């Protein structure tokens, strides 16, 4: 048993997408628990939906470190720095690809640092693992699971008997509903690119098939293999990645290495929507972490995310952020400047070991808060909240940082109040609500009364 392993609680249980069941977690090697999570493609600022897996799997990382010891967990979260979206954005901005990826990666790190997300044990970049990618493609061709055609190398999907096991889709179903490019060089519609040629001006590396670059799916297979081995414990990411990305990762890795699985446990967080609608730039509700941090402390965003169980869809609202800020104010008031206790509360740990049940853990924290005004109770609340990345400041620091009112443009607020008044008069209540909620997200709360609408500044 590794030094530092905590055995005082029941075992960890996780919902495994592969089996569609909650399973007892049993690591391959308790001395080195291994987890891989798909990280960002660094071409633009990360949106609030991107924050969800970063926060969710940070909680799991913290929990694994607590259960097995900090030195016995290896967490790999990659950075994708070669991708067609990156090429297009760099050309659009008139800057080099390297300049774009370095700038975007820096902002991403700053943003998730503000969310109290720990840095992973290893943060590999795709461009640093081209040799591993080429080696995997060569092996897949040798094994009869891939073929070269017209400068490309493609994975031969029908060559894998149980392709679709993760998403539980049959090959016939996938082909019937496929919305993929049916290029003339493909043997089958579902075959996907492992390696593709690079045009002049595009990133490219020499390979047995000519100068080119890897397919997106291949990158994660190569990086996880390099840093975690052919089979590892946990692979995580958003539910949107389950198919085709994770399905294709499994296909490449298993067929290359001749294994029954790529990872033993697959975890997926649910979708995020904003104010009841799918987030999109066309709807005007596309929210970046960077912009939210201008109006809210990172802990507010983190707790607001964790109030919903990670596998459930979440509706991100201005009202929810205001409620969450009040919760944190109360918790910080309760802990004062207490130092952490030796151990987090047993009920909080029990909730987290039950498939990361953060709503139940937060309920337990509310109970601790009620009994925590100073003394040992305050230290227990702080230690328990620390386990999910909260209450990492003192009450004095929190109050000093959050007391400052946001800068406001009174004229702009009055203009928006008039626009809302017009929308309500026209019975365009959706627009009226949008204006109110946008102002609330910026710390401006409207109050409707007999004399009209007034406003006040709140954090």
C-alpha positions, 0 to 999 in steps of 0.5 A, spaced: 500 500 500 502 506 498 505 511 503 499 516 504 493 512 502 487 514 506 483 507 508 478 510 513 473 511 508 469 506 503 472 505 496 471 510 490 465 508 486 465 511 479 460 511 473 463 508 467 460 510 460 463 503 458 459 499 462 453 504 463 454 502 471 457 505 477 463 501 479 467 500 484 474 503 482 480 499 482 486 502 480 491 497 476 497 500 480 495 503 487 502 506 487 500 510 480 493 511 479 493 514 472 488 519 469 487 522 462 483 528 460 482 531 453 484 538 454 483 545 450 485 546 443 488 553 443 485 557 438 481 562 442 479 563 449 475 558 453 468 558 454 464 556 460 463 550 457 470 548 457 471 550 464 466 544 466 471 538 465 477 542 467 473 543 474 470 536 474 476 532 473 480 537 478 475 535 483 477 527 481 484 529 481 484 532 488 480 526 491 484 521 488 490 525 491 487 524 498 485 517 497 492 514 494 497 520 496 499 526 492 505 522 490 501 516 487 497 519 482 499 521 475 494 526 471 495 528 464 491 533 461 493 535 454 494 541 449 492 541 442 496 545 438 496 543 431 489 543 428 485 546 422 482 551 427 488 553 429 491 554 422 485 558 420 485 563 426 492 564 425 491 566 418 485 570 420 489 574 425 495 575 421 500 572 426 504 565 426 501 559 429 506 559 434 504 566 437 497 564 437 497 557 441 502 560 446 498 566 447 491 562 447 495 557 452 497 562 457 490 565 457 487 558 458 492 557 464 491 564 467 483 563 467 483 556 470 488 558 475 483 563 477 478 557 478 483 554 483 484 548 478 490 545 479 496 544 474 496 536 471 502 532 473 503 532 465 501 537 460 503 534 454 503 538 447 501 535 441 507 538 437 511 534 441 509 527 440 509 527 432 514 521 433 509 517 437 504 518 432 507 516 426 509 510 430 502 508 432 500 509 424 506 505 422 503 499 427 496 500 425 498 499 417 502 493 419 496 490 423 491 491 417 487 496 421 489 502 417 491 504 409 494 509 405 491 513 400 492 519 396 497 522 401 492 520 407 492 514 412 486 512 414 483 507 420 479 502 417 473 502 421 470 495 419 477 492 421 475 492 428 469 488 430 467 492 436 468 499 434 462 503 437 462 499 444 463 506 448 457 510 444 453 503 443 452 504 436 453 499 431 456 500 424 450 500 420 447 505 425 453 510 424 453 509 417 446 511 416 446 517 420 453 519 418 455 526 416 462 525 414 466 527 408 466 521 403 472 522 400 474 518 393 480 515 397 476 512 403 474 505 403 468 506 407 464 512 409 466 511 417 474 511 416 477 517 419 484 520 418 490 518 422 495 522 418 493 527 412 498 531 407 500 539 409 499 544 404 505 549 403 504 554 409 501 549 413 504 545 419 507 539 417 512 533 419 516 528 414 513 521 415 513 515 411 507 518 407 510 524 405 510 531 409 503 532 413 500 532 420 496 528 425 489 527 425 485 530 432 483 523 434 490 520 434 494 526 438 490 523 444 492 516 443 499 518 442 500 522 448 496 518 453 500 512 451 507 516 452 505 518 459 500 513 462 502 506 458 498 502 453 492 501 458 491 506 464 485 507 469 481 513 467 479 517 461 475 523 462 472 529 458 465 532 456 459 528 453 460 531 446 467 528 445 464 521 447 463 520 439 467 520 435 473 522 438 473 518 444 470 512 440 476 513 435 481 514 440 479 507 443 480 504 436 487 507 434 489 505 441 487 498 442 488 496 435 495 498 435 497 495 442 493 489 441 489 490 448 482 489 450 481 496 453 484 503 452 482 505 459 478 501 464 473 507 466 471 512 462 467 518 465 463 524 461 461 530 464 454 533 461 452 539 457 452 546 459 447 551 456 446 558 458 439 561 461 436 555 458 439 555 451 444 552 447 450 556 448 452 559 441 455 566 438 449 566 433 444 567 440 449 572 443 450 568 449 457 565 448 460 566 454 468 566 456 471 564 462 475 570 461 469 575 461 466 572 467 472 573 471 472 580 470 465 580 474 466 574 479 471 571 483 473 564 480 471 561 486 464 563 485 464 560 478 467 553 481 462 552 486 456 554 481 459 549 477 459 544 482 452 545 485 450 540 479 452 533 479 457 532 473 453 527 469 447 532 469 446 537 464 447 544 467 443 551 466 448 557 467 444 563 469 446 570 472 441 568 478 445 562 479 451 566 480 448 571 485 446 565 489 452 562 489 456 568 491 452 569 497 453 562 499 461 563 499 460 569 503 456 565 508 462 560 508 467 565 509 464 568 514 463 562 518 471 560 517 474 567 519 481 566 518 481 559 521 487 554 519 485 547 516 483 541 520 487 535 519 482 531 515 475 533 511 469 531 514 467 524 513 460 526 510 463 530 505 468 525 503 463 519 503 459 524 498 465 525 493 467 517 493 460 516 491 461 518 483 463 525 485 456 527 488 458 534 489 451 537 490 451 532 496 458 534 498 455 541 498 449 540 502 454 537 508 458 543 507 452 547 509 451 543 515 458 544 517 457 552 516 451 552 521 456 549 526 462 552 524 462 559 527 469 559 529 474 554 533 474 547 530 468 547 526 470 552 522 477 548 521 473 542 519 469 546 514 475 549 511 478 543 510 472 539 507 471 545 502 479 545 500 478 538 498 473 540 492 478 547 491 474 552 495 475 556 501 482 557 499 483 564 502 481 567 509 475 570 510 479 577 511 482 576 504 475 574 501 472 580 504 477 585 501 477 582 494 470 582 493 468 588 497 470 593 491 464 595 487 465 593 479 466 600 475 459 602 472 457 606 466 450 609 469 448 612 463 449 605 459 445 602 465 439 607 464 439 606 457 438 599 458 433 600 463 429 604 457 430 598 452 428 593 457 422 598 458 420 598 451 421 590 450 416 589 456 411 594 452 412 590 446 411 584 450 418 581 448 419 578 455 425 574 452 429 580 450 427 584 457 429 578 461 435 578 457 437 585 459 435 584 466 440 577 466 446 581 463 446 586 468 445 581 473 451 578 471 455 584 471 453 586 478 447 590 477 441 588 480 434 591 477 428 593 482 421 594 479 417 598 483 411 603 483 415 609 481 419 605 476 425 601 475 431 602 480 438 599 480 444 598 485 450 595 484 452 588 487 458 583 486 
